[in-house]
Amino acid sequence: MPGDWAPGGAIRVSVVIPAFNEQGNIGRLIEETYATVPDSVLGEVIVVDDASDDGTAAEVKALVPHHGTLRYLRHGRRAGQSASLRTAILASRFPVIATMDGDGQNDPADIAPLFEKLGAPGSEPALVGGVRAARKDTGSKRFASRFANWLRDRVLNDGCPDTGCGIKVYQRDAFLALPFFTSMHRYLPAFFQTYGHQVSFAPVNDRPRLAGQSKYTNLGRALIGIHDLVGVSWLRKRTDLPPLAEQVQGDAAKSGERRIRLVRQRG
């Protein structure tokens, strides 16, 4: 069971960073995260290396001795960004997740303001997503992103203005209750809503990539996006979550619930 609480009962955050061939970016991002996110908020940083074949692993592991809450996980084969997020979230120890892309374009300074807008576990909103106020990508990428957001919103009607923004803060348990599939990270606001949660959005900083290159082309994104959009729309329409109208249980079950609450409080 995750150690939900920091000393004193404050909720803290597991920062999750998926990375594939991000040598030159990932180390700088980790150091910046520890320097920028307040200790009262930051519980741990988990980097999931999706079977990189550059210096990503060495760059992260060199920092582990310097940061007691830094954790490095590596996939045995490439599995994609959604799988990397799930690997890290399953391993996380805190009830709130903050995600950033490993290329350094997301600003760790935005984590604390997004976290302040998030509802406590069990309350809403369960997800707060970043909206890039001043994109630093090329004009073609910005156009492709605007078109993708428009098309997705027409089909899913999720009200998300920037689904491609990697920096998000959300409740761990709410995420783990969602169905898992490749590319699900692009549709988290829609699925949080499908599962009865409220979502919110806030402007965040966007920065240029300083090293390496993007792992996606505009055409590749478009082809994957259209395929996924059909599947997501199908799945949402067939999701039925009836509200619980009544619950009756014996004393043993009630005692078990009390023990679970005590464990969570003690962390």
C-alpha positions as CSV (number, residue, x, y, z in Angstrom):
1,M,0.0,0.0,0.0
2,P,1.4,3.4,-0.9
3,G,2.7,5.5,2.0
4,D,0.0,8.1,1.4
5,W,1.0,10.8,3.8
6,A,4.0,13.0,4.7
7,P,4.9,13.6,8.3
8,G,2.2,15.7,9.9
9,G,-0.5,14.3,7.6
10,A,0.2,16.5,4.5
11,I,-0.4,15.0,1.1
12,R,2.7,14.8,-1.1
13,V,3.3,14.0,-4.8
14,S,5.0,11.4,-6.8
15,V,6.6,13.1,-9.8
16,V,6.6,10.6,-12.7
17,I,8.8,11.2,-15.8
18,P,8.7,8.7,-18.7
19,A,11.9,8.9,-20.8
20,F,13.2,7.4,-24.0
21,N,16.5,8.6,-25.4
22,E,16.6,11.8,-23.4
23,Q,20.3,12.1,-22.8
24,G,21.1,15.8,-22.2
25,N,17.5,16.5,-21.0
26,I,16.6,14.1,-18.3
27,G,19.4,14.9,-15.8
28,R,18.8,18.7,-16.1
29,L,15.0,18.1,-15.5
30,I,15.6,15.9,-12.4
31,E,17.9,18.5,-10.8
32,E,15.4,21.3,-11.7
33,T,12.5,19.3,-10.2
34,Y,14.3,18.9,-6.8
35,A,15.4,22.6,-6.9
36,T,11.9,23.9,-7.8
37,V,9.2,21.8,-6.2
38,P,8.8,22.6,-2.5
39,D,9.8,19.8,-0.1
40,S,6.4,20.0,1.5
41,V,4.9,18.9,-1.9
42,L,7.6,16.6,-3.4
43,G,7.5,13.0,-2.1
44,E,9.6,11.3,-4.8
45,V,10.7,11.4,-8.4
46,I,10.3,8.3,-10.5
47,V,12.0,8.1,-13.9
48,V,10.9,5.2,-16.1
49,D,13.4,4.5,-18.9
50,D,11.6,2.9,-21.8
51,A,14.6,0.9,-23.0
52,S,16.7,3.8,-24.1
53,D,19.8,3.1,-26.1
54,D,21.6,6.3,-25.4
55,G,23.0,7.8,-22.1
56,T,19.7,8.3,-20.4
57,A,20.3,5.5,-17.9
58,A,23.7,6.7,-16.9
59,E,22.5,10.2,-16.6
60,V,19.7,9.3,-14.2
61,K,21.7,6.7,-12.1
62,A,24.5,9.2,-11.6
63,L,22.0,11.4,-9.7
64,V,20.5,8.7,-7.5
65,P,23.2,9.0,-4.7
66,H,22.5,12.7,-4.5
67,H,18.7,12.5,-4.1
68,G,17.3,10.0,-1.6
69,T,13.8,10.0,-3.1
70,L,14.9,9.6,-6.7
71,R,14.0,6.2,-8.2
72,Y,15.0,4.7,-11.6
73,L,13.0,2.0,-13.3
74,R,13.8,0.5,-16.7
75,H,11.7,-1.5,-19.1
76,G,13.2,-4.6,-20.7
77,R,11.8,-3.5,-24.0
78,R,10.1,-0.5,-25.5
79,A,6.5,-0.2,-24.5
80,G,5.5,3.4,-25.0
81,Q,4.7,6.4,-22.9
82,S,1.4,5.1,-21.5
83,A,3.0,1.9,-20.3
84,S,5.9,3.9,-18.8
85,L,3.4,6.1,-16.8
86,R,1.6,3.0,-15.6
87,T,4.8,1.3,-14.5
88,A,5.8,4.3,-12.4
89,I,2.3,4.9,-11.0
90,L,2.0,1.3,-9.8
91,A,5.4,1.7,-8.1
92,S,4.6,5.1,-6.6
93,R,4.2,5.6,-2.9
94,F,2.1,8.8,-2.7
95,P,-1.6,9.4,-3.5
96,V,-1.1,12.3,-6.0
97,I,0.7,11.9,-9.3
98,A,2.4,14.7,-11.3
99,T,3.6,13.8,-14.8
100,M,6.1,15.6,-17.0
101,D,7.6,14.6,-20.4
102,G,11.3,13.7,-20.2
103,D,12.4,16.2,-22.9
104,G,12.4,19.1,-20.5
105,Q,9.8,21.2,-22.2
106,N,7.5,21.0,-19.2
107,D,8.4,23.3,-16.3
108,P,8.6,21.7,-12.8
109,A,7.7,25.1,-11.3
110,D,4.1,24.5,-12.6
111,I,3.7,21.4,-10.4
112,A,2.9,23.1,-7.2
113,P,0.3,25.6,-8.6
114,L,-1.5,22.7,-10.4
115,F,-1.4,20.6,-7.2
116,E,-3.0,23.5,-5.3
117,K,-6.0,23.3,-7.7
118,L,-6.4,19.5,-7.3
119,G,-9.1,18.1,-4.9
120,A,-7.9,16.0,-2.0
121,P,-8.2,12.3,-2.5
122,G,-11.9,11.4,-2.6
123,S,-12.9,15.0,-3.7
124,E,-12.9,16.9,-7.0
125,P,-11.4,17.8,-9.4
126,A,-9.4,14.6,-9.6
127,L,-7.2,15.8,-12.5
128,V,-5.7,19.2,-13.3
129,G,-4.1,19.5,-16.7
130,G,-1.7,22.0,-18.0
131,V,-2.5,24.2,-21.0
132,R,0.6,25.5,-22.8
133,A,0.2,29.3,-23.0
134,A,3.0,30.0,-25.4
135,R,4.0,27.0,-27.4
136,K,7.7,26.7,-28.3
137,D,7.2,24.1,-31.1
138,T,7.4,24.7,-34.8
139,G,4.4,26.2,-36.6
140,S,3.6,22.9,-38.2
141,K,3.4,21.2,-34.8
142,R,1.3,23.9,-33.3
143,F,-1.1,23.7,-36.3
144,A,-1.3,19.9,-36.0
145,S,-1.9,20.1,-32.2
146,R,-4.7,22.7,-32.7
147,F,-6.4,20.5,-35.3
148,A,-6.0,17.3,-33.1
149,N,-7.5,19.1,-30.1
150,W,-10.4,20.4,-32.2
151,L,-11.1,16.9,-33.7
152,R,-10.8,15.2,-30.3
153,D,-13.2,17.6,-28.7
154,R,-15.7,17.3,-31.4
155,V,-15.7,13.5,-31.0
156,L,-15.3,13.2,-27.2
157,N,-16.6,16.5,-26.0
158,D,-14.2,16.5,-23.0
159,G,-13.5,20.2,-23.0
160,C,-9.7,19.7,-22.9
161,P,-7.9,22.5,-24.7
162,D,-4.5,20.9,-24.8
163,T,-4.5,17.1,-24.5
164,G,-0.9,16.9,-25.7
165,C,0.5,18.8,-22.7
166,G,2.5,16.4,-20.7
167,I,2.3,18.1,-17.3
168,K,-0.7,17.0,-15.3
169,V,-1.5,16.4,-11.7
170,Y,-4.1,13.7,-10.7
171,Q,-5.2,11.3,-8.0
172,R,-3.4,8.0,-8.1
173,D,-6.4,5.8,-7.2
174,A,-8.6,7.5,-9.9
175,F,-5.9,6.7,-12.6
176,L,-5.5,3.1,-11.6
177,A,-9.3,2.6,-11.8
178,L,-9.2,3.4,-15.6
179,P,-8.8,0.8,-18.3
180,F,-5.3,0.6,-19.6
181,F,-4.3,0.7,-23.3
182,T,-1.5,2.0,-25.4
183,S,-1.8,5.8,-25.9
184,M,-4.3,6.3,-23.0
185,H,-2.1,9.2,-21.7
186,R,-3.5,11.3,-24.5
187,Y,-7.1,10.8,-23.3
188,L,-6.9,11.0,-19.6
189,P,-9.3,14.0,-19.1
190,A,-11.9,12.2,-21.2
191,F,-11.6,9.0,-19.2
192,F,-11.5,10.7,-15.8
193,Q,-14.8,12.3,-16.8
194,T,-16.2,9.0,-18.1
195,Y,-15.5,7.5,-14.7
196,G,-17.4,10.2,-12.9
197,H,-14.7,12.7,-12.0
198,Q,-14.3,16.4,-12.6
199,V,-11.3,17.8,-14.4
200,S,-9.8,21.3,-14.5
201,F,-7.1,23.1,-16.6
202,A,-4.7,25.9,-16.0
203,P,-2.0,27.7,-18.1
204,V,1.5,26.4,-17.8
205,N,4.9,27.3,-19.2
206,D,6.3,25.7,-22.3
207,R,10.0,25.5,-23.2
208,P,12.1,24.5,-26.2
209,R,13.8,21.1,-26.3
210,L,17.5,21.7,-25.6
211,A,18.8,18.3,-26.7
212,G,17.8,15.4,-28.9
213,Q,14.8,15.3,-31.1
214,S,11.1,14.6,-30.9
215,K,10.0,10.9,-31.1
216,Y,6.9,11.7,-33.2
217,T,6.2,13.1,-36.6
218,N,3.1,15.1,-37.4
219,L,1.9,12.3,-39.8
220,G,2.6,9.6,-37.2
221,R,0.7,11.5,-34.6
222,A,-2.2,12.0,-36.9
223,L,-2.5,8.3,-37.9
224,I,-2.2,7.0,-34.4
225,G,-4.6,9.7,-33.1
226,I,-7.4,8.9,-35.5
227,H,-7.1,5.2,-34.8
228,D,-7.1,5.7,-31.0
229,L,-9.9,8.3,-31.2
230,V,-12.3,5.7,-32.7
231,G,-11.4,3.2,-30.0
232,V,-11.7,5.7,-27.2
233,S,-15.1,6.9,-28.4
234,W,-16.3,3.3,-28.6
235,L,-15.1,2.5,-25.1
236,R,-16.6,5.6,-23.5
237,K,-20.0,4.9,-25.1
238,R,-20.0,1.4,-23.6
239,T,-18.8,2.3,-20.2
240,D,-21.7,2.1,-17.7
241,L,-21.0,2.9,-14.0
242,P,-24.2,2.7,-12.0
243,P,-24.2,4.7,-8.7
244,L,-24.2,2.7,-5.5
245,A,-27.7,3.0,-3.9
246,E,-27.2,0.9,-0.8
247,Q,-24.5,-0.9,1.2
248,V,-25.1,-3.1,4.2
249,Q,-22.2,-4.9,5.9
250,G,-21.3,-6.8,9.0
251,D,-19.1,-5.7,11.9
252,A,-16.1,-7.6,10.6
253,A,-16.2,-5.7,7.3
254,K,-16.5,-2.4,9.1
255,S,-13.5,-3.2,11.3
256,G,-11.5,-4.0,8.2
257,E,-12.3,-0.6,6.8
258,R,-11.2,1.1,10.0
259,R,-7.9,-0.7,9.9
260,I,-7.3,0.4,6.3
261,R,-8.0,4.0,7.1
262,L,-5.6,3.8,10.1
263,V,-2.8,2.4,7.9
264,R,-3.3,5.1,5.3
265,Q,-3.1,7.8,8.0
266,R,0.0,6.4,9.5
267,G,1.7,5.9,6.1
